[in-house]
Amino acid sequence: MAFNLDQFRLDGKVAIVTGAGGRGNSIGRAYALGLANAGASVVVADLNEEGAEAVADEIAGAGGKAVGVGVDVSDEASTLAMAEAARAEFGGVDILVNNAALMVDISYDNCETIALEDWNRAFAVNLNGALLCSRAVIPSMRERGGGRIVNQTSGGAYPASGLYGITKLALVGLTTSLAKQFGKDSITCNAIAPGNVTSDAGKLLVPDDSPFIQFLHAVCATRPRGEPDELVGALLLLCSQAGEWITGQVIHIDGGWIMQS
Ligand SMILES: NC(=O)c1ccc[n+]([C@@H]2O[C@H](COP(=O)([O-])OP(=O)(O)OC[C@H]3O[C@@H](n4cnc5c(N)ncnc54)[C@H](O)[C@@H]3O)[C@@H](O)[C@H]2O)c1
């Protein structure tokens, strides 16, 4: 079929974005708004239910379709309830964006001294959360003839140098595994690895005057920091007909940081 810009549209599709209702200017919010803009009905899911509802209201206020749902991605029953909410509200699920994660509220202690409880909690959310959410929606995707899963990994996984990066590198393993195991069901799975993003959480973790920003200035091919909205184009590619043949890939959106690290 000849290429047509409409292949990026998502009219009639149903998307879940996890971690989209937390801090004000977040990547999840940008993803939810972007998917709604492309025509999808969006389930805005977050541990912070009030925040999720606020983002859903923002989408509805702009003429889109959305519902806010409280979810703990590390809790299987909660992820099943989220999938059921998507079915009850919009009829099923076509797109899942596993964006929820612990990033600011995670231990940056080293591997010798880190508390096992912190380690397990980080994996429960950042890795198991993506597994549980995927398992909750795969049956619906299969019923609907296919689906798209996008996992939010990080430039901090290349190379991993602490718990956060380790969980994000493990998520790359889950990405290729889901891609291989469910490709024959026409379900693709890819990952986005952002560099340093100026979400509220990103700015809290890496303030403007941080030496890390100077390091990024030195190693990035272009500018070292991006805004949440600059990730949306890649997400739409991976979730739409335009990206139907892409699976098992990690798209790095980071000003070229990956080439240097
Ligand atoms: N900001 C950056 O520089 C950057 C860079 C690379 C990757 N990322 C990744 O992008 C994603 C979004 O980052 P952000 O900067 O918007 O941060 P953020 O902290 O605003 O977003 C994370 C969201 O996950 C939610 N969450 C945490 N635990 C949860 C749970 N158990 N169940 C459901 N929701 C839960 C939080 O409430 C929050 O809304 C994360 O996966 C993060 O690791 C961020």
The ligand as a Gaussian input file, in Angstrom:
#p B3LYP/6-31G(d) Opt

LIG

0 1
 N       12.671000      12.482000      32.746000
 C       13.715000      11.897000      32.186000
 O       14.779000      12.504000      32.023000
 C       13.617000      10.454000      31.732000
 C       14.642000       9.948000      30.935000
 C       14.577000       8.631000      30.498000
 C       13.479000       7.849000      30.831000
 N       12.487000       8.359000      31.619000
 C       11.356000       7.496000      31.932000
 O       10.171000       8.094000      31.439000
 C        9.060000       7.720000      32.254000
 C        8.339000       8.951000      32.747000
 O        9.243000       9.805000      33.391000
 P        8.849000      11.247000      33.945000
 O       10.063000      12.080000      33.851000
 O        7.596000      11.714000      33.329000
 O        8.655000      10.896000      35.500000
 P        7.393000      10.884000      36.465000
 O        7.925000      10.542000      37.825000
 O        6.609000      12.132000      36.309000
 O        6.519000       9.672000      35.902000
 C        6.468000       8.397000      36.489000
 C        5.031000       8.107000      36.819000
 O        4.905000       6.759000      37.259000
 C        3.947000       6.731000      38.290000
 N        4.113000       5.528000      39.104000
 C        5.128000       5.232000      39.954000
 N        4.907000       4.039000      40.525000
 C        3.755000       3.564000      40.010000
 C        3.006000       2.382000      40.209000
 N        3.416000       1.428000      41.066000
 N        1.863000       2.212000      39.516000
 C        1.426000       3.167000      38.654000
 N        2.073000       4.312000      38.442000
 C        3.232000       4.506000      39.116000
 C        4.178000       8.018000      39.074000
 O        3.034000       8.383000      39.866000
 C        4.474000       8.991000      37.956000
 O        3.295000       9.618000      37.487000
 C        9.634000       6.820000      33.349000
 O        9.547000       5.481000      32.914000
 C       11.089000       7.242000      33.407000
 O       11.907000       6.236000      33.938000
 C       12.544000       9.638000      32.072000

